[in-house]
Structures are given as structure tokens and as C-alpha cells.
Amino acid sequence: MSTVLDFTGVTVVRNGTAILDGIDWRVDDSERWVILGPNGAGKTTLLQLASTLMYPTRGQVSILNETLGHVDVFELRPRIGFASSAMAKRIPFDETVINVVMTAAYSVTGRWNEAYEDLDEKRARRVLAEWRLDHLADRRFGTLSDGEQKRTQIARGVMTDPEMLLLDEPAASLDLGAREELLVLLSGYAQAADAPAIVMVTHHVEEIPTGITHALLLRDGRIVSAGPLEQSLTSKTLSETFDMPIELTQHEGRYAARAR
């Protein structure tokens, strides 16, 4: 195993408030992590650091064996797949789905004057097929449903065969059918032998796909629990994270939670 992400004493302070406070955390290339916590816990900030979109106030962030602050992030970003609602807002709504995915090769969000080879288009179309989007290749991104847009973002994230895939609430706002379709695809991807390390943020344990191996629970910018899923995601740790008694249940690899 090799380490793809390493946080050492990471603190992020904004307007005098510590959004993250002394985070020590490591992700290896064979691991698939889920990050859980209440609003304001620091989950999205953690992903912004991991995706090179933010720098720590204190501490060190190592990404793919490069230290943030001492590396050209524009060379590093194509090695990282990233899908988030904030990223979706930067995608031109009139861009075709095939171009939304293919432009990941240059880490841009709209087709301009880049030169692409036939190999790039073939790769993009293969990825679209894997995420059940091939029939939408020539559709405009802005005409897609929420579920189709979410899958397009993930297809874009894996277009470059990244060494690490970061997903910020990939199932947020989806209806039941769209959520379950996405989770089936994510489960298959997470369990594939050639899949990269995965870090996924969610608010709900019901959105954790099978294949996730580790959990990180955050509260007020600090780690409540981190490690293998069965040890770190329990009724006790969830109750401490959300500051209320919560009962966690599991059935065939999927989780559910409710207040006691």
C-alpha cells in the first residue's frame, strides 16, 4: 500500500474560528473512506484541502506524495478526481455531456480551444457507458435530471484514471430511485480491484455504498472516530458525533440510523 493523502496537525482558521482543529489522518490507496458529521463539522473543508482548492492555516497536507504549498497544483489536479455541487455550478449548462467529461483531461469545465485525440473521446465514451450515460452523450448538461448530472460529474471525475477520487455528497437532492441507481454504480466501482482510493462526504448513513472500508466522523472540526468501518461507525460514535442518541442498523452491507 502507498499513502495518497496524509494530514498532519491540520488546522484551518477562518474569521477567528477553527473550522478544522489539529486533524491527523491518513488514506492509503486501497482504502475507501466515508466522512460523516453534522453541518459545520468541517467535512467539505477537508475535501477542499484534499482537492488542492484550499491551504491549511497550520499543519501539513500531503497529497499523492506531494506537499501542499510546495507543488504546482495545476499539475497535481489531473491526478485527483473530484465531484461536488460547487464544481457542477462551474460547468456551462449548454455544454454537451461528452465534453463535460472529456474536458477533465485539461482540468477545465468548458470546451474552448483544447486539442483532443480520438483516444480521449473513446475514453470519455467508455466512461459514460460505465455510468449509464452513453445515451446522453450529445445532450446539454443543463437539460439533465439531478441524478444524471450527479453521474456525469462522477464520470468526469474518473475520466483521467485518477489516483484518488473525492466525492462531496454525491447523492444529495436525489429521489429514491436516482439515489439507489447511483449507489449501485458506486458500490460496483468501490469494489473494483483497479479503483483508486475514494473519499466520500455524506450526511446520511443510508447513502454509504457497499465497498466503503473506512469511516471518519467529525464534530466541530475535530475527529470523533476514524478507522475501519465496523469499528468507527457505530451507534456510540454516531451518537457522540451528532450529540443525540442514535441507533445504527446494518442489513446486507447497507446502513440505516434513527434516533432512539
Residue pairs with C-beta under 8 A, 6 or more apart in sequence:
1 28
1 29
1 30
2 28
2 29
2 65
3 26
3 27
3 28
3 29
3 62
3 65
4 27
4 28
4 29
4 63
4 64
4 163
4 164
4 196
4 197
5 25
5 26
5 27
5 50
5 61
5 62
5 63
5 64
5 164
5 197
5 199
6 25
6 26
6 27
6 60
6 61
6 62
7 23
7 24
7 25
7 26
7 49
7 59
7 60
7 61
7 62
8 24
8 59
8 60
8 61
8 62
9 22
9 23
9 24
9 58
9 59
9 60
10 20
10 22
10 23
10 24
10 25
10 49
10 56
10 58
10 59
10 60
10 61
11 18
11 20
11 21
11 22
11 23
11 56
11 57
11 58
11 59
12 18
12 19
12 20
12 42
12 45
12 49
12 54
12 56
12 57
12 221
13 19
13 57
13 58
18 221
19 42
19 45
19 221
20 42
20 45
20 46
20 49
20 56
20 221
21 220
21 221
21 222
22 59
22 222
23 42
23 46
23 59
23 221
23 222
23 223
24 223
25 216
25 223
25 226
27 33
27 164
27 197
27 199
27 214
28 197
29 163
29 164
29 196
29 197
30 197
30 213
31 197
31 198
31 213
31 214
32 190
32 195
32 197
32 198
32 200
32 211
32 212
32 213
32 214
33 197
33 198
33 199
33 200
33 212
33 213
33 214
33 215
33 216
34 200
34 201
34 202
34 208
34 212
34 214
34 215
34 216
34 229
34 233
35 43
35 46
35 47
35 199
35 200
35 201
35 202
35 215
35 216
35 217
35 218
36 43
36 202
36 203
36 205
36 215
36 216
36 217
36 218
36 233
36 238
36 241
37 43
37 217
37 218
37 219
37 224
37 241
38 219
38 241
38 242
38 243
39 203
40 220
41 218
41 219
41 220
41 221
41 241
42 218
42 220
42 221
43 168
43 201
43 218
44 84
44 168
44 201
45 54
46 201
46 216
46 218
47 82
47 84
47 166
47 168
47 199
47 201
48 54
49 55
49 56
49 61
49 68
50 61
50 63
50 80
50 164
50 166
50 199
51 77
51 80
51 82
51 166
52 63
52 68
52 73
52 76
52 77
52 80
55 61
55 68
55 69
56 68
60 67
60 68
61 67
61 68
61 69
62 68
63 71
63 76
63 80
63 164
64 76
64 79
64 80
64 163
64 164
66 76
74 107
77 107
78 104
78 105
78 106
78 107
78 160
78 162
79 160
79 162
79 163
79 164
80 162
80 163
80 164
80 165
80 166
81 104
81 154
81 156
81 157
81 158
81 159
81 160
81 162
81 164
81 165
81 166
81 196
82 157
82 165
82 166
82 168
83 150
83 153
83 154
83 156
83 157
83 165
83 166
83 167
83 168
83 170
84 153
84 166
84 167
84 168
84 169
85 168
85 169
85 172
86 168
87 109
87 153
88 149
88 153
90 109
91 100
91 109
91 110
91 141
91 153
92 109
92 110
92 141
93 140
93 141
93 142
94 140
94 141
94 142
95 103
95 109
95 110
95 111
95 140
95 141
96 137
96 138
96 139
96 140
96 141
97 128
97 133
97 136
97 137
97 138
97 139
97 140
97 141
97 144
97 152
98 121
98 124
98 125
98 128
98 137
98 138
99 110
99 111
100 109
100 141
100 152
100 156
101 124
101 127
101 128
101 152
101 155
101 156
101 159
102 111
102 116
102 120
102 121
102 124
102 159
103 109
103 110
103 111
103 114
103 156
104 156
104 157
104 159
104 160
105 114
105 116
105 120
105 159
105 160
106 114
108 114
123 159
124 159
125 134
125 137
127 155
127 158
127 159
128 134
128 136
128 137
128 155
130 155
130 185
131 151
131 152
131 154
131 155
131 185
132 151
132 181
132 185
133 148
133 151
133 152
133 155
136 144
136 148
136 152
141 149
141 152
144 152
145 178
146 173
146 174
146 175
146 178
147 174
147 175
147 177
147 178
147 179
147 181
147 182
150 170
150 171
150 174
150 178
150 182
151 182
151 185
153 170
154 167
154 170
154 185
154 186
157 165
157 166
157 167
158 165
158 189
161 196
162 196
163 196
163 197
164 196
164 197
164 198
164 199
165 195
165 196
165 197
165 198
165 199
166 198
166 199
166 200
167 186
167 198
167 199
167 200
167 201
168 201
169 201
169 202
169 203
170 182
170 186
170 200
170 202
170 207
171 179
171 182
171 183
171 202
171 204
171 207
172 202
172 203
174 182
179 207
183 207
183 209
186 200
186 209
186 211
187 209
187 210
187 211
188 211
189 195
189 198
189 211
190 198
190 209
190 210
190 211
190 212
191 210
191 211
198 212
200 208
200 209
200 212
202 208
204 257
205 233
205 238
205 248
205 255
205 256
205 257
206 254
206 255
206 256
206 257
208 254
208 255
210 252
210 253
210 254
212 229
213 228
213 229
214 226
214 227
214 228
214 229
214 232
215 225
215 226
215 227
215 228
215 229
215 232
215 233
216 223
216 225
216 226
216 232
217 223
217 224
217 225
217 226
217 232
217 233
217 237
217 238
217 240
217 241
218 224
218 241
219 240
219 241
219 242
219 243
224 237
224 240
224 241
225 231
225 232
225 233
225 234
225 237
225 240
225 241
226 232
233 248
233 255
234 248
235 246
235 247
235 248
238 246
238 248
238 257
239 245
239 246
244 259
245 259
245 260
246 257
246 258
246 259
246 260
247 257
247 258
247 259
247 260
248 255
248 256
248 257
249 255
249 256
249 257
250 256
